[in-house]
Amino acid sequence: MRSFDKPLLGLAQKKHIIKINWCPTRHNLLGSLQRDSSAIHLHDVQQSVDEGEATVLERSVRPGPSNQLTSFSWHPKDESRLLTISIAGMLTDYCVVERMTLNWSPSFHIVWTHGRKTLKTISSKDKIYQDIEDISLKMFRRAKLYYGLLPDLGQNGNLAEDESLKAVWKMLSYCRKLVDDGTIPNIADLKHPGIRTVFGLDRNTYMSKSECIKTQWTDVKSSVKVYTSLERDVALQLCGWKLDSETPLETVLEKLEVEEEYARAAALATFYLHLTRAIQLLNHGAGSNPRLSIVSMALAGYSAQSSGLWRQACMESKQQLTDPYLKAIFAFLTADGDNYDSILYEKCLNIEDRIGFACRFLSDSRLIEFLTKLTAEYMEEGKLNGLLLTGSCKEALPLLQKHLDNTGDVQTVSLIVVRSFPVSLVHEDVILQDWVNSYRNLLDSWRLWVHRAKLDILLNASKPPPQQVFVSCNFCKKSISAYLQGMKKGATGGVGGGGNKFNMSTAAAAKYSTSPNKHKITSCPHCRKPQPRCAVCLVNMGTSASHTCIPETGAPGDTSDSLNLLYGRHSAARSRAGALVHLNEFGAWYTWCQICRHGGHAAHILAWFNEHAECPVSTCTCQCLALDAANQIGSIISPPISS
Amino acid sequence: MYEAHSINAEHKDLIHDVAYDYYGLRMATCSSDQNIKVWDQDENGKWYLSANWKAHSGSVWKVTWAHPEFGQVIATCSFDRTAVVWEEVGPSPVQAEKTVHQWIRRTNLVDSRTSVTDVKFGPKSLGLVLATCSADGLVRIYEAPDVMNLSQWNLQHEVACPTLASCLTWNHSFSRDVMGCRFDIEIIGNLEEHSTTVWRVSWNVTGTIIASSGDDGCVRLWKSHHTNGFRCISVLKADGTQAKLPGASEPQPSSVGGSVGSRNQTGMTTSGGATSQQQPLVNPIGQSLAIKFMKLGAITNADQVPWH
């Protein structure tokens, strides 16, 4: 029997309490009701095991709209259910919701607690999850398909399942092709120059003055001012608007026709002053869109001295057109002098066409003004097509940042950076590093390690990371890897290793490549101590594994079998060459058991374990073969074919 | 009508926290019944219990996983004024049929004089560090100097906060290299749809969607919008059925639902600090040699309702 001389716990309340009641279904939960209150206070008493003062977590719940409760009662069995009565006599049945915790996993699970003992989860397989269009799930799907890692830039867009991203990758691929071909000159060492780089807008180098030529329509007696200059040519090239003997207008139009982009083709033909061709194109397209034939009819009415009536009719019917290219055609024909604003600032046109048009028909000062405005427009909206303007350089960062803020698509942004930006920038810029590292971290947490590794390879193509594993001498601890790699850098390396045990500075995997000019290093060149001996042939390591390693047992058929086991599928070629297999680099590699640390030439060790399970060193009873997981799989070890 | 999948957690009392590991393949739960449970996923994605043990002598408030680089390590904190680091030592050989994994107590952090309310491992770029906060408002940061030895943790910093601390989080986007980069804390969205207390919030992996749970028994999903605002995109009732989206115009003056996110100027997508209720942000700032922890800002809500 406990006798208390003071209360265990005191709970001070502001108002007079009219009812208290322990919750029968939960430990240490006390409910209390104060006078003139609409809320029931819940006191969750936390009693520690030792003597310490108990603490209380308080919560209040409002069971109903009524503002004056007179009493309440817990349900004896149902979890946290209570009944309240108000001064107006209204009964309310209320269930106190337990505190819920929740979490969101990187593999697209959401879990939360329901009641006291149940967890509820939803995962990416559930429709409800798909409905919220989580960008991370989309990124995961794309990542699995090697999005952004395919060698051809343009193909990556196909994996995105997003038209605008597809266009961006296509644009990058096209631009890269032009630079690689030398079709456009190398500007500022950028792999992907933009229109602004071409005109030198970001470097404050003024572009050369353009020549203005009054160009005749091919079929209408009228002329239009067309501007040309060297820079404009390059810019048109980038927009895919450049025409020369190799790609005459006709090829471009035919290509568009095949893609059934009749309106765009007609617009291009018009901008290149071929009205008849434009009409013809529209008529071709009339099969799929009958409206086009009516438009073509209207076009046919155009002449230089078109009556005011035609002009007015065009203006009016333009309002009803929805296709931005058809609108552009009429805007061009009815343009007032050289005011082309309704074409230039038509956001539905492709960015290439807007820039291409501007490069052809705008004077120098207005072109610069337009490009500045256009850049601002794309920056503000964070549309990645804007890369055509900025090029892949520092100036594109705000654009990418905006896109990232809008979509959360750190994947596309990182991949574009890795694939198209100058390497030096990627390695120096903290923000870019952040993006790429967040994406790498995402890939890691999705366990897409192969994909991450491929990304790392792209990232470090110019600067491979340093060697991670070295062979060092057991006595003087000097590295011998440098020697083994052919002493390319004239490094001071020691060969060797002594005693009988193998020791590597990091015993993870021997990253060890032999040089074409094989050095015979049987002892450490630094301290002259011998390298360990191969446990099978008893020759010091550093010599090439002699071909006698292949046991010439039985008939050629047997040899072939054992070789099959040894070398996997490459063995067929080998066995035909006879039992005397030529040396290969792999044969001389250091191989050792991670447990007993005995080893030798890879070829010899393989041959030994083809017939034995136990270590080749006498008195060592290590079951090396049983430890080898690759042994069970078989063909993991497939050395390069030696010729 | 949509139903969520159920897992019978078999805890004997209220579950306080559920945490996923780095890959989202394992889950740990902790409860007032003083136990911790670890759940694994089988090939079909079904969760099964892989370990269960009595961890503390009081309610276990929070559980958190370390980066897998450090092994299978979790930390828990409890009302019993301790935080504990646990490591898995592989399945016990006795029960070969149903593998039950063993977890060993590696260290017991007993510095706090009051209930330890939250515990979190730091980003792995800082090494193996652990932050705890306790009901008296002290944030402690521990470091394991040797990642191979989980039983040695040194108390590195003790930061006092003016209010009682109920939860904390690390900022992952702060790297050591960023110097002197101030953290701007702005309320990027005030989500007022739970008409009552919000208990927990959680980001998706890219920081574009927030899930929140509140006293009204619903889980709500909020998606960030172009204009930096957040919009409620889904409401899930606690029992796993989907509730209808309430009309947009439903002003709730009593709401304390506030999600405060913080973005640094780089606009990282992996959002730094998700905060619920009140939460002091502890930001590591790289300085030439020693890392100093500075409080850059505190976030307070008008009506603070601590979980604990």
Interface residues (C-beta under 8 A of the other chain):
Chain A: R26 H27 Q46 S48 V49 T55 L57 R59 V61 V97 E98 R99 M100 T101 L102 N103 W104 S105 P106 S107 F108 H109 I110 V111 W112 T113 H114 G115 R116 K117 T118 L119 K120 T121 I122 S123 K125 D126 K127 I128 D131 I132 E133 D134 I135 S136 M139 Q401 L404 D405 N406 G408 V410 V430 I431 D434 S438 N441 L442 D444 S445 W446 R447
Chain B: Y2 A4 H5 S6 I7 N8 A9 E10 H11 K12 D13 L14 I15 H16 D17 V18 A19 Y20 Y22 Y23 G24 L25 M27 T29 S32 G45 W47 S57 G58 S59 F79 D80 R81 S115 A135 S173 S175 D177 V178 T197 W199 R200 S202 W203 N204 V205 T206 G207 T208 I209 A211 S212 S213 G214 D215 D216 G217 V219 L221 K223 S224 H226 N228 I233 S234 L236 A238 D239 G240 Q242 T266 G267 M268 T269 T270 V305 P306 W307 H308
